[in-house]
Amino acid sequence: MPENTVNIIISGQVCLIINGSAATKCPLGATGRGEKMRKRENTNCYLLVAMMIFFAGCSTSHTYKVHGNLNELTEREGYQLKVKSGNYSIDKAIYAAANKYFGQRIPIKKNGPFGGIINITFSAGKQTYIGVQPGFETNQNVRECWYSGNGYEGNDKDCKLATEVVSGSLLTWQNALMVIMIKDMDNNVFWSADYTYRGGYELSGFVVNSADKAAELSIKRLAGTFDIDFKLVPPPTTSTSSDR
């Protein structure tokens, strides 16, 4: 492991973050050294810069708000789960995954009365070497289409029009963004976070070749972030090294 590095585990994936000072400390203009030594140091510096650029694309999770403690969430009557992606197939997949992972942590139910709401939004694209293509067909009325397990709150028939999910290939990978918000019926937010998935920068990208798979993985990792934020599990181990 090179000096001036931090090894950070983000949602189960190890990303190598190179401190910017490492590049600036590369002795490009060093004097009093042999030509062979200077060339080797220059090469090491360029490798550091290349690694900085490459690993800047790691999948990441961010928490925007944590309010109160877990008891305030779990003691409520039950949460209505609402999902919005613009695609009926994706919405159902996210709803099922959210029930699977978050249903173990806080009470979720289909029918009221409710003690709170869990809102999840999702978008994804299929990345290629020449650009980004849509990861799934999207309904034009996406703003009105919140899926809650029993159907859509908007025009149920219109919201179900988009169902196609585009599969990837060996030359493509999935990029996705999921945002989750847990709040009470008065819109007071208990917890909100997002997860950005970049399949081209981790090994899971070889098997996560469609938007529905990216969505399920995002839910699973957000549930892990929830556990850390509410201290259900210890935070990831972080190791550092620096110049001494």
N, C-alpha and C positions, 0 to 999 in steps of 0.2 A: 504494500500500500504506500503510495507516495506521501511525502510530507505535506502538511497543510490540507488534510482531507478530513471530511466528516462522513461517516458511514451511517446513513439514516434509513430505518425501515419504515416505509410508508405503505400502510394497508397491506402488509404481508409481502411487499416487494422491496428488495434492497436496491437503493439508488445511490450512486456515488456522486456526491456534490463536491466539486473542486472549488476551494476558496480562491477568489479572484486574485488575491495577493500572491498566490503561488506562481502565477504567470509573470507578474511584474517583478518577482524576485529571481526569475531565471536570468543568469548572468550573461545576457546577450553581448554586453559590451565589456566583459571582464578583461582585465589586462594581466600581464605577467603569467600567462598560462600558455601551454603549448597549443598549436593550431588544432591538433587532433582532439584535445580536451574541449576546446571551445566549440568545435563542430558537434561533439556529442551533447554538450549542454544545450546548444541551440535546438538540436533534434528533440531532446527531452521537453524543452519549453513548448515546441510546436505540438507535441503529443498531448501535453496538459491542456493547451487551448482547444485542441480537437475534442478531447474528452469533456471539457466544459460545455461545448456546443452540443455534443451528442446527448449527454445525460441531463441537460436542461429540460428534455422532453419527457421525463419520468411521469408516470401516473401519480396524481396527488389528491389529497383530501384536505379540505379546509372547514373548520368550524367557525360560524359567524356569531352564534349566540348560544350560551348555556345559562339557563335561569332556573334557580331553585335546585331541588334534589330529586332523585329518582322516585321517592315516595309521592311527591306531588303529581307525578305522571301516572304512576301505577294505581293510585288510590281512586282515580276517577272512574266514572261509570263505564267508559269504553270509548274508543276513538273510531271515527269514520275515516276510512282510508280512501283517498281520492287521487287518481292518477291521470296525467295528461301528457301524451306524446304526439297526438294527431293520427295515431294508427291503432286500429282496434286490436290487432294481434299483439302488438307491443304492449298496449295498455293491460291486456289480460295477463301477459307474461310478467309484467312488473307487479301487478296486483298479487299474483300468486307468490312471487318471490318475496314481496314485502310482508305478506302474511306469514310466510315460512320463517323469515329471519327476525323481523320486528315483532311478530306476534308472540315470540318467546320472551320478549322484554317488556312490552306494554300491551294492555288489552285492546284488541281490535274487533269490531263487530260490524255487520252489514246493516242492521236495523236499529233505529233510535229507540229511546233518547240517547244522545251522545254527550260525553263529557269533554270531547275535544276533537280535533281534526288533524289528520296527517296528509299533507299535500306533497306530491312527488311529481316533478316535471322531468322530462328526458328528451334529449336530442342526440343524434348520432350521424356519422358520415363514414363512408368507406374510402379510406385513404389509399391512393396509388402513388407511383413514382412521378406522375405527371399532374396530379391534382386530387381534388376531393369530389366524390360522387355521393348522392343521397344514400343513406343506409336503409331507408324504408319509405314507402309511399306515405304521403302526408295529406290529411284532410284539410280542405280550405277553411273549414269552420273550427279550426283547432282551438281557438280562444274560448269557445263555448262548450268544448267536449271534455268534461271531467268524468272519468269512469270510476264508479264506486262499488263494483261487484254486482250490483243489481241492474246495471245498465248505465246510461249516460244521463247527466242532469240536463243537457241541452236536448236538441232534437235527436232522439236515440237512433232513428233510421239513418239520418244524414251522417251522424258521427261514426257509424259502422261501415261507411263506404270504402275507406282506405284500409286494406288488410295485407298488402304485399310487403314482405320483408326480403331484402336483397342479400343473397349469400355472397361471401367473399371467396377468395382463391389464394393460392400460394403467393401471388404477387400483390395482394392487398392486405390491409389491416384496418381494424376498427378504431375510430376515435369517437368518444362519447362524453356527454356532460349530463350528470344527474344532480338535481337540487331537491332537498327534502326540508320540510318545515313542520314542526309539531307545535300546535297551539291550542288554546282553550276556545270555547265558543264565543268569547269576547275578543278574539284575535290577539290575545297576549301570547307571545312566542316563548315556548319553553326551550326549544332547541332547533337550530337550523344549521345545515352544512351542505357542502357540495362535494362531488367526486368527479374528477376529470380522468377519464381512461384513455391511454395512448397505447394501443396494442402493438405498435411498431417498436416499442422500447422495452418490452418484457417478453418472457418466454410464453406467457399465456396467450399472446397474440397468434400463436400457431394453431390454437384450438378455438379461440373466441373469434369466429369468422362471420358472425352475423350480429345485427343490432340487438336481437332478443337475448343472445348470450352475453353481450356486453352489458346489457341492462341488469341481468341477474347477478353478474359479477360485481357490478357497481353497488347494488343493494347489499350484497354480502359484505363488501368492504365498508360501506357506510354504517352497517350494523356494528362492525368492529370499531369504527370511530366513536359511535355512540357509547360502547362499552368503556372506552378509554376516557371519554369526557365525563361520564358519570361514575368513573372509578370502579367499574365492575371488574376490570382487569388492569394490571399495571401498564404504564406507558411503554412504548418500544424501547429497547436498549439502544443507546447512542454511544458510539465510541469516537473519540477525537484524538488527533495528534497535531502537534504544531512545532514550529521551530523553537528550540530552546537555546 
